[in-house]
């Protein structure tokens, strides 16, 4: 397979002033992140809140502008595209957002939300677009007869399906899913994850799945990168990382995953950042498995 996505030394800095009279400080939310995702792969970005994983995804799609680095999508550097070229490129790159309650316009009907991207990119006739919207509703498991409903008339899981239908409307090759099930009930999470897996295979999508729930990542992703304080501290095939974690932060994350069998519960591992070199480069610890140790 060929690489569809390549992120090189991505940096995103934010300036902040805690009080009106304090000095301006610089926060590196993303600090030199690099990874490659092959075409048709499901790649996981994991870490605790504040690790920089969501900022990485938003920078890739230029929902926020990166400070420096490169994002190669195919043969094009997305960060150098003009506004017009970037608008055209968005047909191939879409995002599914974390909060299905906030990511849908409450004043628009569900069908109009899904159709909006088709209108903006002038895809087909009005009838073609309406047919496509009905097709998308059926694809994500929604009743096409619900097209005229408003977002508040749907459950959380149904709203996330609408968000997914909207992301698929333009037939993208890359989907960045930013914790798409964290705001949903556990009983609904499995349905949405299985839907992602089915669609990824049926539509041959490349999926970047951002999450803090390692159980979901293990179930869904072929490879995973673990982020801490804006940097990738470990990366490799999901089975390798879960079976033989090399970085102490990864071991701490994995020890926090609940075990359904109380008898086999492993002791909790605590990560002390003062004992690790947080600027250490990634080095190979196994075939295709790297860690910042």
N, C-alpha and C positions, 0 to 999 in steps of 0.2 A: 504494500500500500504506500501511497505517497502522502507527504505531510500537507494538510490543508491549512493548519494554523501553526504559526511559529511566533512566539513572544520572546523578544530579546531585550534583556536588561531594562525592563519596564520600571519606571520611577514615577511616583506621584507624591508631591509635597503639598501640604496645606499650611498656610500661615494663620496663626491665631494669637490673640492678645487677651489673656485671661481677665484682665481688668483694664479700664480705660487708661490707667497710668503705668501699666507694666510694659516691659519691652516685648516687641514682636518676636515670637518664637516659630520655628519651622518644625513641622511634624512630618516624618516620612511614613506615610500610610502604606506605600508600596516601595520596596527598597531593592531594586535590581533583580526582579523576577524574570526568569527565563524558563520556557518549556515548549514542547512540540506536541501537537495533537494530529494524529493521522486521520485521513478521510474515513468516515464511518465509525470512528472510535467514540467511546463514552469515557470522558476524562473527568476525574473528580478533583475539586479544590476544597480542602477541608481545613478546619481550624476553629478556634474559639472566637467569640465576638471580639472585633477589633484587630483580628489578625491580618486584615487587608484583602481577604478573598473577594468580597463584594466589590471593593474599589477596583481590584484587578479586572473583574468582569465588566464593570461600567467603563473603565478606561479603554478596554479593547473595542467596545462598540462606540466609543467617543460620546457617551452620555455625559461623561466628565472628561475634560481634556487632560492627557498625561503631561507630566513635566518633561520626561525624556524617555527614550527607548524606541523600539520598533515593534510593530505588530504586522507580520506578513500573513495575508490571507490569500492563499494561492501564490501568485507572483507579485502581488501589489502590497506596498507598505501603506496600510490604512491611515497611519498618522500623518502622511504627507498628502492625502487626497484633498482636493478643493471641496467646497461646500456642495457644489453640483455633483461631483463624482461620489462624494460620501453619501449623498441622498440616493443615488443609483445603487451604491454598494449595499445599502441597508436592505435591499430586496433579498440578499443572500445571507444576511446576518440579523437574527432577531433574538429578543430576550423575553423570557417569562419571569415576571417579578414575584417577589416574596409574598406580598400582602394582596390577596385577591379582593379585599375590601377597599383598598385604596388605589389599586392600579386600573380600575374601570371607571369611566366617566359616569357618575350617577344620573346625569341628565340625558344620556343616550340610551336607546334601546339596544338590546344585546346584538341583534342582527347588524345594526348600524356600526357598532363597535368593531365587529369583525370585518365589515365591509370597508371601513375607513381607509385602511392601507391600500386596498385595491383602487379606491377612488383617487387617492393622492398620487399613485403611480400610474394612473390612467390605464388600468388593466381591463380590457374587454368592454362590452356594452353593458348597459344597466341590467339587462336580463342575464348576461353571462355572470355578472358579479353576484346577483341574487342566487343563481344556481350554485355558484361556488360557495357562498355562505351556507346554503342548506347542506351542501356536501360536507363542509367542514364541521357543522354541528353534528351530523351523523357520525363523522369520523372520530370525534372526541367523546361520543356517547351521550349527546344531548338530543332532545326532541326538536326537530326543525319547526314544530308548531309553537315553540317558545321564543321565536325570533323577535316578537313584538314586546316581550317583557323587559322591564328595567332591571339593573343589577341587584337592587334590594329585594327583588322577588325570587332570587336564587339562593341556594345554600352556598357555604364557603367552597365546598368541593366543586359545585357546578360553576361558580365564578372562576375558579382556577382553570376549569375546562374551557371557559370562554376565552380566558387569557391565552391558553394554548392554541385555540382555534385562530385567534388573532395573529399569533406568532407564525402559524403555518400558512396563513392565507396567501402569501407571496411565494410559496414553495422555496423557502430558504434551504441552504445546505448546512448552515451552522445555527444551532440554538444554544444560547447561554441561559441556563436555568438557575436563578438566584434563590436558593432555599425555597423551592416552589411548594413544599408541603409543610413547612415549619409552623404556619398559622392554622393548620387544619387539624381536626380530630384524628386520633391515631387510627380509628376505624376507616377513615377516608384516605389517609396517607397511602395505604397499600394499594388502593384502587388507582390513585393518581400515578404512583410509581410504576405499576404494571402498565398503565396507559402509555407512559413515557417509553418503556421498554418495547412495547408493541409497535408504537409509531416510529421509534428509532430504527427498528428492523424493517418495517414495511416501507418507509420512505427513504431509507438509507441516509439518515441524518447523522451529522457529527454533533455530539452533545458534550457541552462543558457543564458539569453539574456541581454547583456550589452548595456546600452543606456543612453543618456542624455535627450531624447525626451520622456516626461512622457505620451504624448498621445499614442505613440506606445506601451509603457509598459502596459498602462491600457487596451488596445485593445487585447494584446497578452498574458500577464502573469497572472497566478493564484495567485502567491505570489510575493512580492517585498521587497528588502532591499535597504534602502537609505544610501549612503556613503558620508562622509564628512571628509576630511583630513585623509584618510586612515582608518577610523573607520566606523562601521555600527551604525547609530544614530536612525534608526527606521526600523522595519521589521514586516510584517504581510500579511494577505490576501490583495490583491490589492484593492478590494472594500472598506475594512476597512480603509486602509491607505489613500486612496483618499477622503473618506467621512469624516473621523475624524482624521486628522493628529495630532499627539501628540507633535512632536518635532518642535521647531520654524524654524529649517532649512527646514524641509519638507514643512511646511506652506509657506515658502518663495519660494521654488521651484514650488509648485502648483500655487501660485499666479502669476507666470511668464508665465504660459501656456496660449496662446492666446485663447480668447473666440470668436467664430464666430458671436455671437450676441452682437453688441456694447452696446445695452441697458442693458445687464446683466453683463457687465464687472465689476469685483470686484477690489477694490483698491490693489495696489502692496504692498506686505509685504517685508520689508527689514530685513535680518538676521544679527544681531550683535553678532559675536562669543564671545565677552567679557562678554556677559550676560549669557552665558551657560557654564556649566562644561563639557569641551570636553573629559574628562576622565571618565565621569559617566558611570556606567555599564548599560546594557539593563535591564529594569524591565517591568513586565507585566502591560499593561494599558487596556487590554481587552482580550477576548478569542483568543489565538494565535497571539496577537498583542503586540509587545514590543517596548519600546523607551528609549533612554538614557537621561532620565530626572530625 
